[in-house]
Amino acid sequence: MSTKAGVRHYFAEGLTSRGYISLLPLMMVNWERTYVLLGGPGTGKSTLIKMIGLELLDRGYGLDFFRSARDPDSIAGFTLAGEGYTMLDAAEISPLQWRAPGVVEHFYDFGAFCDGRKLLNQRQEILILEEKLRELQTEIEEILVHLLTKHVPKRMDQQGQEPFSLYNPTQWDFSKNENSAWSQVQKALHKLQKSVVTPCFLHSVTPDGWLNLAPHFLAEFDQIHLAGEETLEALNWFLREAQLLGQVIEVVLHPLNPNEIIGIVFPERNLAIWQGNPDNLADQNLTQSLSPKLKETLRAWYEQRSLLKNIYIETVDFSKVDALREDLLNRILRELDFLTEQRRS
């Protein structure tokens, strides 16, 4: 998403009033090469992604980190600005049941760095912990859907119908939702092929409340803060105007109601237009407290996750992980140098 050297963090997936959703399939249209890391938690995937990302950042590449929607403190992947290169931790994102045409994928299984005998001895405990995590994940999603739906009024279109689902490809018929904010973005993309439109989330729930990445994400941008009942209409107007500009457009979606836009970023213009003050969660209607049951369930998930990670950590040969990190970094740098030479010629 970035267009200049620098680092930003955001969520490519989220837990919302519509359940767990992923924006990655919408982002993949801009990808060319993806490195997918497989393996259990604690095997070093997230650390490897972070270290390679920081190495590339030190070499002057603009880079965006994906945070894990399940564990916001974990890095789920990164993408290199303008290069089409992506690295993902498959365990931290929704199942890879989708593919984008033309994306070259490389898979690396971190299970190869684990002591198989130790894992076999812990097999029963691993299975029990994985089942507990699945149950807790389902419980968290159900609590969130119940809790957040109460705070998110259903928006209706001009015909009195509920808005379309952005996340079900079979429902991507924008002609039926011509006035929706996302529809306006898609129209801009179709009219001006050089436009690039990318959605993301900047908020996530944790046991301590809402995590807000917006202030850091927008720190380098000039900002226009909108207020009042006509804010959404104003954002739509900006999107219509953007159709004439033909540029990179980044759309920040509301974490409770993913069909609602809370901000638009124009990196090439160094400009962000926002619903209220990005530092103030109340301006984005995120003041409701998380229920004790939700906090308790989130903490239980983190505890079980930590137990599972500790099992894997005891089996990993991290010298082999470090060797892979060096190999991957050198490979990516060679490919990027080759691309740079091609562009010069």
N, C-alpha and C positions, 0 to 999 in steps of 0.2 A: 504493500500500500504506500510506503514511503516513496518519495521522489528525490530525496537528498540524503547524504550520509548522516546517519543518526539511528537511534534505536527507540522503538515504541513497543508497548505491550497492550494486547487486547484479547478478547475472547472470540473465537470463531464458532463456539457452541454455547448453549445456555440452557438453564432450567427455567422455564417460563410457565405462565398460566395455561399454555398449550402443551405442556410436557417438555421433554428433552428434545431440543432441535439442533440441527447442525447447519451452518452456513458454508461449510467447506465445499459442497458440490457447486455452489454459486461462485466460489473463489477459484475453483480449479480451471475455469476457462482461460485464466491468465497464466497457468503453469505450463512449463515445458519439461521439467525434470524433477522427480520427487524421490527422496531417500526415505524409506519406511523402515523404522526400527521395531523389531518384534521382541517379545520376551516379558517375563514377569516384573512386577514392581521391585525396585531396589537393585536391578541389574546394571544400572548406570546409564540408561538411555537418556533420561532428562538432563543429567549432568553433561553427557557428551554433546547433546544438542546445544545446551547453553554455552559450553566452552568453544565449540566450533563457531557458533554465532558471534561470540565476543571476539574471536580471532579475525573473522571476516570484517567485523565492525572496525577493529584496529587497522585494517588494511584499506579503510575508506569506503566500504560498501554500506549503503543504507539497508537497515534490517528491521523487520518486525517480528517480535516473539508472540506466539500463540500461548496464552495461559490455559491451563486445564480447567474446564468448567466444573469438574468433580472435585478437584483439589487446586484452588486458585494459586497456591504457593508453588505449584509445579509448572514447569515449562513443557508444553505439549508439542511444540514445534516452532519453526521460524520460516519466513519467506524473505528472499533477497529482493530488494526494491528494483523493479525494472528488468530483472534478469530471468524471471520465471523459474528460479530454483527454490525448492521447498524441502524441508526435513520434518518428519512427523514421528511421534511416539504413538504407535498403533494402540497401545494400552490406554492412552489418555484421551482418545477421541472416539467418536461413534464408529461402529464396525465399518470396515472398508468394503462396503457392498456396492460402491459406485466407482465409475472410472470416467475420466475425461478423455475424449479422443485426442490422440497425439502426445499424451503425457508419457514420458519414459520413466519407468519405475524401477528402483533398485531396492531389494529387500535384504535386511540383515537381521539374523536371529541371534539374540544375545543369550539364548539358551545354550549355545555352543560354548559360552565362557563359564558355564556353571558346572560344578561337580555333580555328575549324574547320580552317583551313589548316595550323596547326601540328600539330594532332592527326593530320591526314591524312598529313603528312610523317613522323610517328612511328608510323604505323599498324602496320607490320610488327613493330617492337620492342614495341609494346603487346601485340599478339597473342602474341608469344613469351613475354613476362613473365606474361601472364594464364594461359597454358598451364602454365608452370613453377609458378605459384602453385597451380593446381588439382592438379597432380601432387604437390606438397609437402603440400598439405592432405590429400589422400588418404593419403599416406604417414604423416603425423602421426596420423590417425585409426586407421590399421591398427596402428601401434606402440602407441598408447594402449590400444586394445582388447586387444591381446596382452599388454601389460605389466600393465594394471590388472585384467584378468580373473584373473590369477594371484593377486592379492591380495584378491579379493572372493569369498568363498564363496557359492555359489548357495543361496538360501534356499528352502525348500520349504513349501508349505501343509500343512494337516492331512491332505490326501489324497496327499501326496508329490509334488505337481505344482509346477513352477516358477512363481513369481509372475507375475501378469498384467503386460502392458506398458501403462504409463500413457500412452504416447505414440502408440499405435495406436488410433484411435477405434473400429475394428471390434472391439477387444478390451475395450472399456469396459463389461464386464458384471460389475458389482461383486458381484452375488449369488454369483458363484463364488469370491470372495475376501473373504468377510465378516470375516476376522480381520486383513486387511492394514491397515497404518496409514493409507494413503490412502483405503481404503474407509471407515474410520471418519470421516474428514474429510468425505467426500462424503455420508455418512448425516446428519451434522450439518447440512450445507447443505440437504439435502432436507427434513429435519424442521422446520428453522427458516429460512424463506425470507429473513429479514432478516440471516442470517449471511452473511459474505463470506469465502471461503477462497481464498487466493492462495499458490501455490508459488514457490520461487526457489532459486537456488544462491548460495553465498557464497565459493566457492573456484574457482580456475582454475590451470592449469599455465602456466608461463613458462619461458624458458631458464634462469632462476635458481632454479627450484623452484616450490613452491606459493605462490600468492597467496591470502592469507586476509583477507577483508573483514569477517569476523564481529565482531571486537572493536569496530570503528567502528560497524558496523550496530547493535550492541546497547548502545552506550555509554550511552544515555539511559534504559535499561530496568532495573528491578529484575530480578535474575537468580537462578534456582534451578539449581544444577548437580547433575546426577544422575551416579552412578557405579555400577559393578558390572554383573554379567551381566543383571540384570533391568531395565536402563535402557530398552530398547525396549518392554518390557511396561508400564513406568511411563508412557512417553510415550503409548502407546495408551490407558492409563487416563485421562490428562489430556484426550485427545481425546473420549473417551466422556462425561466430565464436561462438556466444552464444549458438548455437544449441548443441555444445559439452559440455557445462558447466552445464546445468540442474539447473537453479537457477531462482530467482525472476528477472523479467525484467519489467521495467516501461518505457512506450513510451509516449513522449510528442508530441502532434500533433500541427501543425501550425493552428492558429486561423482563417486564411483566407482560406487556402486550407487544409482541414482535412485529405486528403490522403497523405499529406507530413509530414515526421517526422523531428522535429527540435532538438530532443534530446533523448538520451537513458540513463536510470539510472539503475545501478546494486546495489541495497541496500546491498546485502550480501557482496559485494566487496568494498562498500563505494566509488563507482566510478560513475561519470557522464560524458558522452561524448556529446558535445554540438556543435550546428552550430553557430560558432562565440562566442562572449562574451554574456552571459545571461543578463548582465546589459545594453547591447547596443541593443536597438530595431532595429537599422539599420541593424545589422547582421542577423536579422530574417525577414528583408524586411517589417518592420512595421513603416516606417517613414512618410507614407502619412497622411496628416492632415484630420481630420473629417470635413465634410462639415457643414456650418452654419445651414442648414436645419436639419441635423442629430442631432447636438447638441441641437437645439431648440426642436425637437421632444422628445429627451431623457429627457430634463428638464421638458417638459410638462407631460411626463409619470410619473416622480418622483413626480411632484406636485399633480397629480390626485391620485397617490398611497398614498401620505401622507394624503390627505383629507379622503380617504377611511379608512386608518388605524386609524385616529383620531375618526371616527364614532365608530369603533369597540372597541377602547380603553375605550371609555366612558361607554361601556356596560359590560366590563369584571370584574368578581370577581377574582382578582389576588391571593387572599388567597387560592382559590381552585386550581389555576394553580401551586402555590408553593407546595400544598399538593400532587398533581400529580407528581411533580418533585421529591419529596422525595420518593414516592412510586416506581416510575420507577427506580430511582437510586438504591434503596435497592434491588429491584427485579433483576436488572442486576448484581449487586455485588454478590447476592446469587447464581445466575446461573453461574457466572464466577468462584466463589469459588468451586462450585460443579464440574465444568469442570476441575479445577486444581487438585482436589482430585482424580478424575477419572484417570487423566494422571499419577499421582504419584503411583496409585495402579496398 
